[in-house]
């Protein structure tokens, strides 16, 4: 993949060291280490079941970590509960419709900033800015359920970005997207580079090659 941002030369924004994690007594990740430099969007590649989504859920705290350490922008996440990790990490799942519950698109995008302590006006301003990045500003008053599935995915990305997390993780963001949707996701990655870093879990090798700064094969 072609480089789209310069390496900061300092500590990686995401620093995963020797992490072992899994479900119901079965480890999916064993002694995994990887990093993402600040200002980069990295593709996480690998076969189904290799542990890409498990890694994302471990970083946000939804999967139990048995060993190792995870730092984002220098903050050790290991002792933090999910709600505190959300101040540092934004995660958009493969099925974004399960993340949407707001009465309007704007309410949905503003929920995260409000939960993180932003005042109402500031939360709405951050939400509108994120909606503009993905091209949904004109749909601010719509109900999220009235959006097409592709647009619901873009809304979930905007909602995750509105809280300004240092790390943004997108799980299969280009699934079902047309050319306009793919361009919107690329704009989101460009914006996230200025704030921190991003990880893109994907089987879309063309998108990884053109829109990410590098790749890691997991599994």
C-alpha positions as CSV (number, residue, x, y, z in Angstrom):
1,X,0.0,0.0,0.0
2,X,1.2,3.5,-0.7
3,X,2.0,5.7,2.2
4,X,-0.5,8.5,2.9
5,X,0.9,9.9,6.1
6,X,4.4,10.2,7.6
7,X,5.4,8.1,10.6
8,X,5.6,10.3,13.7
9,X,8.8,8.7,14.7
10,X,7.6,8.4,18.3
11,X,5.6,5.8,20.2
12,X,2.8,4.1,18.2
13,X,-0.6,5.4,18.8
14,X,-1.9,1.9,19.2
15,X,0.6,-0.4,21.0
16,X,-0.5,-4.0,21.6
17,X,2.1,-6.2,23.3
18,X,1.8,-9.9,23.9
19,X,-2.0,-10.0,24.2
20,X,-3.8,-13.3,24.7
21,X,-7.6,-13.2,24.7
22,X,-10.6,-15.2,23.8
23,X,-14.1,-16.5,24.6
24,X,-15.4,-19.2,27.0
25,X,-12.0,-20.6,27.9
26,X,-10.7,-20.7,24.3
27,X,-7.9,-18.3,23.4
28,X,-8.4,-16.8,19.9
29,X,-5.4,-14.4,20.2
30,X,-2.1,-15.7,21.6
31,X,0.8,-13.5,22.4
32,X,-0.2,-11.0,19.7
33,X,1.8,-7.8,19.3
34,X,1.2,-5.0,16.8
35,X,1.2,-1.2,16.6
36,X,-0.2,1.6,14.5
37,X,1.7,4.8,14.1
38,X,0.0,8.1,14.8
39,X,-1.4,9.5,11.5
40,X,-1.9,6.1,9.9
41,X,-4.8,4.0,8.8
42,X,-3.8,0.3,8.9
43,X,-5.6,-2.6,7.3
44,X,-6.0,-5.7,9.4
45,X,-6.2,-8.6,7.0
46,X,-6.7,-12.4,7.4
47,X,-9.1,-15.3,7.0
48,X,-12.4,-15.5,8.7
49,X,-12.1,-16.5,12.3
50,X,-8.4,-15.5,12.5
51,X,-9.1,-13.0,15.3
52,X,-9.4,-9.6,13.7
53,X,-12.8,-8.7,15.2
54,X,-11.7,-10.4,18.5
55,X,-8.7,-8.0,18.6
56,X,-11.0,-5.0,18.1
57,X,-13.4,-6.2,20.8
58,X,-10.4,-6.9,23.2
59,X,-9.1,-3.4,22.6
60,X,-12.5,-1.9,23.5
61,X,-12.9,-4.3,26.5
62,X,-15.7,-6.5,25.2
63,X,-13.5,-9.6,25.2
64,X,-11.5,-10.7,28.2
65,X,-7.7,-10.2,28.0
66,X,-5.7,-12.8,29.8
67,X,-2.2,-11.5,29.2
68,X,-0.3,-8.6,27.6
69,X,-0.9,-4.9,27.5
70,X,-2.8,-2.4,25.2
71,X,-2.0,1.3,25.1
72,X,-3.7,4.0,23.0
73,X,-2.0,7.4,22.8
74,X,0.1,6.3,25.8
75,X,-2.9,5.4,28.0
76,X,-2.9,1.9,29.4
77,X,-6.3,0.4,28.7
78,X,-5.9,-2.9,30.6
79,X,-7.5,-1.7,33.9
80,X,-10.2,0.4,32.3
81,X,-13.8,-0.6,31.9
82,X,-15.6,-0.4,28.5
83,X,-17.1,3.0,29.2
84,X,-13.7,4.5,29.9
85,X,-12.0,2.9,27.0
86,X,-14.7,4.5,24.8
87,X,-13.0,7.8,25.5
88,X,-10.0,6.6,23.6
89,X,-11.4,4.1,21.1
90,X,-14.3,4.2,18.7
91,X,-15.4,0.9,17.2
92,X,-17.9,0.3,14.4
93,X,-19.1,-3.3,14.2
94,X,-19.9,-5.3,11.0
95,X,-23.6,-4.8,11.6
96,X,-24.0,-1.1,12.4
97,X,-27.8,-1.3,12.7
98,X,-27.4,-2.9,16.1
99,X,-25.5,0.3,17.2
100,X,-28.3,2.7,16.2
101,X,-31.0,3.8,18.5
102,X,-31.3,7.6,18.3
103,X,-34.6,9.3,17.3
104,X,-32.8,11.3,14.5
105,X,-29.6,10.9,12.6
106,X,-28.2,14.0,14.5
107,X,-29.3,12.6,17.9
108,X,-27.5,9.3,17.0
109,X,-24.3,11.1,16.1
110,X,-24.4,13.4,19.1
111,X,-25.0,10.6,21.7
112,X,-21.3,9.6,22.0
113,X,-20.0,13.2,22.6
114,X,-22.8,13.8,25.2
115,X,-21.9,10.5,27.0
116,X,-18.3,11.7,27.1
117,X,-19.3,14.9,28.8
118,X,-19.6,17.4,25.9
119,X,-22.2,20.1,26.4
120,X,-25.3,20.0,24.2
121,X,-24.3,22.6,21.7
122,X,-20.7,21.3,21.4
123,X,-22.0,17.7,21.0
124,X,-24.3,18.7,18.2
125,X,-21.6,20.7,16.5
126,X,-19.2,17.7,16.7
127,X,-22.0,15.5,15.4
128,X,-22.8,17.8,12.5
129,X,-19.1,18.0,11.5
130,X,-18.8,14.2,11.5
131,X,-22.0,13.8,9.5
132,X,-20.6,16.2,6.9
133,X,-17.5,14.1,6.6
134,X,-19.5,11.1,5.5
135,X,-22.0,13.1,3.5
136,X,-25.0,12.7,5.8
137,X,-25.5,16.3,6.9
138,X,-28.7,16.7,4.8
139,X,-30.2,13.7,6.6
140,X,-29.7,15.1,10.1
141,X,-33.4,15.2,10.9
142,X,-34.2,11.7,9.4
143,X,-34.8,8.6,11.6
144,X,-31.8,6.3,11.4
145,X,-34.2,3.4,10.4
146,X,-35.1,5.3,7.3
147,X,-31.6,5.2,6.0
148,X,-30.4,2.6,3.5
149,X,-28.1,0.0,5.1
150,X,-25.1,1.5,3.4
151,X,-26.0,4.9,4.9
152,X,-26.6,3.4,8.3
153,X,-23.0,2.1,8.2
154,X,-21.8,5.7,7.4
155,X,-23.9,7.0,10.3
156,X,-22.3,4.5,12.7
157,X,-18.9,5.8,11.5
158,X,-19.9,9.4,12.0
159,X,-21.2,8.6,15.5
160,X,-18.0,6.9,16.4
161,X,-15.9,9.8,15.1
162,X,-18.0,12.5,16.8
163,X,-16.5,11.7,20.2
164,X,-13.0,12.3,18.7
165,X,-11.4,9.0,19.8
166,X,-7.7,8.7,19.3
167,X,-8.2,5.3,17.7
168,X,-11.0,4.5,15.3
169,X,-11.6,0.8,14.4
170,X,-13.9,0.0,11.4
171,X,-15.0,-3.6,10.9
172,X,-15.7,-4.4,7.2
173,X,-16.7,-0.8,6.5
174,X,-16.9,-1.1,2.7
175,X,-19.3,-4.1,2.7
176,X,-22.3,-3.2,0.4
177,X,-20.9,0.3,-0.3
178,X,-21.1,1.9,-3.7
179,X,-18.4,4.2,-5.0
180,X,-19.8,7.2,-3.2
181,X,-19.9,5.3,0.1
182,X,-16.3,4.2,-0.4
183,X,-15.2,7.8,-0.9
184,X,-17.1,8.8,2.2
185,X,-15.2,6.1,4.2
186,X,-11.9,7.3,2.7
187,X,-12.7,10.9,3.9
188,X,-13.4,9.5,7.3
189,X,-10.0,7.9,7.4
190,X,-8.3,11.1,6.2
191,X,-10.0,13.0,9.1
192,X,-9.1,10.4,11.6
193,X,-5.4,10.5,10.6
194,X,-5.4,14.2,11.8
195,X,-6.8,13.1,15.2
196,X,-4.9,9.9,15.8
197,X,-5.0,6.6,13.9
198,X,-7.4,4.0,12.4
199,X,-7.6,0.3,11.9
200,X,-9.7,-1.1,9.1
201,X,-10.7,-4.8,9.4
202,X,-11.4,-5.8,5.8
203,X,-11.4,-8.4,3.0
204,X,-11.5,-5.6,0.5
205,X,-7.9,-5.7,-0.7
206,X,-8.5,-2.9,-3.3
207,X,-9.7,-0.5,-0.6
208,X,-6.8,-1.5,1.7
209,X,-4.3,-0.9,-1.1
210,X,-5.6,2.5,-2.1
211,X,-6.8,4.0,1.2
212,X,-4.7,2.5,3.9
213,X,-1.1,3.2,4.8
214,X,-0.1,-0.4,5.3
215,X,-1.4,-3.8,6.4
216,X,-1.1,-6.5,9.1
217,X,-2.1,-10.1,8.4
218,X,-3.6,-11.6,11.5
219,X,-3.9,-15.4,11.9
